[in-house]
Amino acid sequence: MTDFDPTIPPTATPEVEFISLSHLNPSTELDPVPSRGIDLKYFRRYVRSLEEGGFDYTLLPYGAGSADSFVVASAVGQLTERIKPIVALRPNTTPPSVAAQKLATLDQLTEGRAVVHLISGGSDAEQARQGDYLPKHKRYARTSEYIDVMRRSWTEPAAFSHQGEFYKFDDFGPGFAPYESPIPISIGGQSDEAFAVGGAKADIFSFWGEPLADLRSEIDRVNGIARDAGRTTLPRIWVTFRPIIAQTDELAWRKAKDYVERIARPALQGTPQNVGSQRALAFANKSELYDRALWTRTAAVTNAAGASTALVGSPETVAAAILDYVDQGASLVSIRGYDTLADAVDYGRYVLPLVREEIAHRKATGRRGRLQAEHLGNYRPEYAQFASTP
């Protein structure tokens, strides 16, 4: 990074949109409070903060013991004017024609803002909690069929029948239509099956935060599968981080070290079943620090249970790191913190504007600005010293 090239990389995306994850109550990984409920006042404040902060999307997560993502997404749609709710959906929980109907209803209520993220299922134990005993490779095959049925449900002008490996019905439809156009479908995962289905059929492919070169290799893999499937429009790339920011890099590292002690979960042991978590742990075992600001210690101490790799530094350093991923091809960036509401507010105030300012500069000049040149993070010796200090 000693010689900064202002040329925009050919892999860079011209636009970037931001995703958060909605939280239903004040419980956090830093200060967990046992609760299965919704704190409506907190939830309203949280969602309003996302809109005020300039986020474009919010993910409504799904688990066997969580709130229903469809219902929460509908609430988000009515509490906001612009935020696009992303419904996390497991195909085992809802038949595809019914899911298409529910998503189209949400899309109508939000005037075209609905998105769906399909979770094929990375844990046999979690799937079994709701009666799903398909092996993993079959779960992705089911997801592939699920996508076909949903899309047909949105577009068929007349009733149709279907007989596949996982679903069978007669004379369905025509289904309830989305607001204006088909609803974007997102898929994530790191298994061969995930790449095969996502590359061939998804509008969006989702990754957890990885070192830049590794992510670029994975993007190339997805794009290759998409092209082999005859697609002319490649999937958008979504990458997720857990930024830890403070006024300076040094202060951010102090916060990060405090956070990692508070989120550590020694009881989480054993090798995770999903490939994404296995990859995250492999990166963590190799090094704690990658590229400009990627920190894997947060993954190591939580056994990579979910998206857990962090970006650590000042807002400028973290914004520059996000732009590094935009340069690799990510056009959707999910950032959510460990101090959920406070972090969402801070990201909206201090990080999102910097990234958007740089994108605007690129559009206006055809060149990269100085943010990545001037806020080097791990590319300067002092940063690594902050990271390694006990």
N, C-alpha and C positions, 0 to 999 in steps of 0.2 A: 504493500500500500504506500510505499514511498513515492512512487510516480503514479499519480492519479490520472486516469484517462477519462476525460469528460464525455467520450463517445457513449451513447446509449447502447448497451449490449443488444444484439439481435434477438436474444431470448426474452428481453424485458417486456412486460405488459404495459400498455399505455394508460391503463386505468387500475385503480385499486379500491376495493370496498372493504368495510370493516364489519366483523361479526363479533358479538358478545354472546354470553350465555346468561339466560335469565335465572335469577335466584328468587325463591318464594318466601324466604324468611332470613333473619340476620345470622343464622348459623354459618360458620366458615370453617375451612380447614385449619385456620389458625386458632379459632375459638369455637370448636364444635359444640352445639347445643342439641341434645337429642330432640328431634321433632319430625313428625310426618305431616305437619300442617302448613297452612298458608297464612302468613301474616299479611293481610290485604293492604294495610297501610304501607308496610315496607315494600311490598311488591309494586304497588302503584308508584312509589317514590323511585324505585330501582328502574322501572321501565321508562319513566319520565326522564330520568338522568341519562339513559342511553340515547333517547331521542335528542335531548338538549346537547349531549356531547358529540353528536354527529355520527353515531353508529348507523350502519345501513341495515343490518340484520341482527336478529337474536335467535339463538338456538334454544329450543324447548326440549330438554333432555328427557329420556325415558328409561325407567327401570321397573322391575317387578314390584317394588315397594314405593314408587314415586307417584306424584300427581300425574294425571293423564295429560299427555302432551297436546292432544287436539283441543281440549277444553282450555288449557292455559294459552295456547296459541290464539284462540278466538278472543280471549281476554286481552292479550297484547294488541291484537288488531283493533280493538275498540278503545284502548287506552292511548293509542298513538295514531299519528297521521301519516307517518313515513316509514317506520321500522317494518321490515319484512320478517314475519315469523317463520322460522324453520322448524317444522314438525319432525322430531325424531320418531321413527316408526319401525317397529319390528314386524316383518311380514307374518310371523306366526300368530300375531294378536288380532289381525283384522283381514278379512278376505279382500282381495285386490279391487273388486268392483265396489265394495263398500268403502274402502279407503279412497278410491277415486271420487266417490260421491261426497265424502266428508271433506276432502281436500278442495274440491271444486266449490263446496259451500263456503269454506273458509276464504277461498280466493274471491268469491263474489262479495262476501262481507267486507273484505279488505281492499276491494277494487284492484285486484291483480297482484297482491303482495305475497301470496302463499308460496312456500318452498317446502320440499320434503327431503329428509335425509334418511335413507333406508339403512337399518342396522341388521345385517344378516345374523349376527350373534357370534361373539368371540369366546364365550364361556359356556361349556356344556351345562355347568351347574346353574348358571343364571337362566339359561333357556328352559331348563327343566322345571324351574319354579312356576312357569306358566304352561307346563305340559308339552313342551316342545322337545322331542327326543331325536330329531334328525341329526345325523353326523354333519360336521362342518361343511364338507364339500357339497352335500345335498342342500344345505341351507343357502349357499350361494346360487345353486341351480334353481332353487325356489325363488330367490330374489330376481333372477333373470326372467323367469316366467311372470312374476308379479309385475315387473315393469311393463312387459308387453300388454298385459291385461289392463293395467291402469291407463296406459296411453290410448289403447283402443277404446276404453270406456269414455274417455274425454272427447274422442274424435269421430266415432262411428255414427253415421246419420240414422241408422236403423238398428233394430234389435239384432243381437248376434249370440251365437253359442260358442262354447269353448270346451275342449277336452285336452288337457295337458297332463304332465306327470304329477302335478300337485293340486290343480284346480279343475273343476268341471262344473259347468252350469249351462242352462238352456234359455235362450230368448231373453237375454238381459238387454235392457236399454230401449232406446238410446239413453245413455247416461246423462247425468246432470253436468252441464258444461262449465268449465272455468270462466273467469271474467272476460278475458280476451284471447288468451293463448294458452297452450299447454303449460302446466306447472313444472318448473325446474326440478329435476330429480338428482340428488346427491348420493354418492356412495363413498365409503372409506374402507380402509383395510390394507394390509400388506401381504396377504397370502396370494398365491398364484390365482386362486379362484376369484379373489376380490379384483385383481388387475384385469382378469379376463372379462368379467361382467362390467366393471366400471369403464374400462377402455372402450368396450363395444357399445355400451348403452347409456352411460350416465352423462348428464349435462355438466356435473361438477364431480371432481374426484378430490377427496379429502385426505390430507396427510397430517401427522403430528410433526412438530419442529425437529428437524434433523440437520446435520452439517450440510452446508451449501452444496458441495460436490455430490454428496449422496442423494440429496433431494433432486438435483438436476438429473441424475441418472434415472431416478424413479419417474420423473416427469417424462423423460424420453421413452421410457418403457410404456407408460400409459398412452402416449401419443402414437407410438408404433403400433400398439394393439388397435387403437382407434382407426388409424389409416388402413391397416390390414382388413378391418371390418367395413371398409368403404366409406368411412365418414369424411365429410369435407369440413365439418366444424368440430374442432377438438374440444375435449372437456375443459372447463375452467378449473384451475388449480386452487384449492383451499388449503392453507397451512395454519396450524394452531400453536400458539405460544402462551406462556404464563409470565409476562413481563414483571420485573421488580425494579421500580424506578425511584430515584430521589434526585435532589438538586444537582449533585455531582456524582461521578462514577464511584468515588470513594465512599460516599454516604450510601449509595445504592448497594454496595457490597456489604456494608455493615448491616443494612436491613436484610439482605439476602441470607446472611449467616444466621441472623436471628430467626428468620422465617423457617429455615431448613431444620433447625432444632425443634421448632414448634409443630411442624407438619410430619416429622418422622413417625413412621408406623412400624415398629419392630415386629409386630405380630404378622405383618404381611410378608410371608416367606414362600419359598417354592417358585418354580418357573411358571410364569403366566402362560396360559394356553394360546392367547392371541399373538400373532407374529409381530404386530405393532409394538406391544410391550416388550417382547423379546429383543427387538431391534433397539428400542430405547435403552434397555439395560446393557446391551452390548456396547453401545456408544458410551454409556456412563462408565463401564468397566475400562474402556480404552483411554478415556480422558474426561475430565470435568469441564473443560473449556474448549470451545471450538469457534473458529472464525472471529467475527467482531465481538459478539456478546452472548453466544449460545452457551448456557450452563446446564449440565446434565445432573448435577447433584440432587436437584429436586426430584428427578426421576428415580435415582438410586435409593433414596430414603423412603419412597412410597411404593417401591416395587413396580414402578411405572404403571400404576393403576389409573388408567386414563391419560389424557393429554397432560404432560407434566414437565416438559423441558422449558426452561426459563430463558428470557433475555434480560440481562442485568446491566444497568448503567443509568446515566442521566437521560432525560427525555430525548436529547439530541442523539446520544449514542444508540438508544433503542430505536429511534426513528430511522437512523442510518442503517441499523441492522435489518429492520423491516424492509427497507429499500433494497438491500442486498438480495432478499428473497423475491421481491418484485422483479429485480433484474434477472433472476433465475426462471421466472415464469409464473409466479403466484399472483393472481388477481383478486383473490379473496383471502383476507388475513384475519384470523380469529385471535383476539387477545382478551384474556380474562385473568383476573388477579387472585391473590390469596386473601386479601382484605377486600371482599367483593365489591361493595358499593363504593367505598372510598377509592379503590383502584379504578373502577369504571369512570368515575368523575375525573380523576387525574389523567387517565388516558385521553379523555375527550378534551381536556384543557391543554395538555402539554405535548401529546404524542401525535394524535391524528392531524392537527393543523400543520405540523412540520412535514409530515409525509405528503399531505395534500398540496402544500406550498411547493414542494419539490416536483410533484407530478405536473402542477400548473407551469412551473418553470420549464420543464422538459417540453411540454406542448408548445410553449411560446418561443423557445429558442432552438429546439432540436438537440439540446445538449444536457448533460447532467449538471446539476448545481454543485455547490461546495459542501453540502452537509456531510456526505460520505467521505470527502477529502479531509475535513477538519475535525471530525469526531470519530477517532480511530478505534476506541475501545481496546480490545485485545491485541490490536496491531501496534500498540505502543507499550513499552516495558512497564510503565507504572500500573497499567490496568491489571496485568497478570500478578503484580505484587499485591494489589488490593485483594485479588481473588484468593491468593495463597496465604495471606496473613491470618493466623488463628483468631 
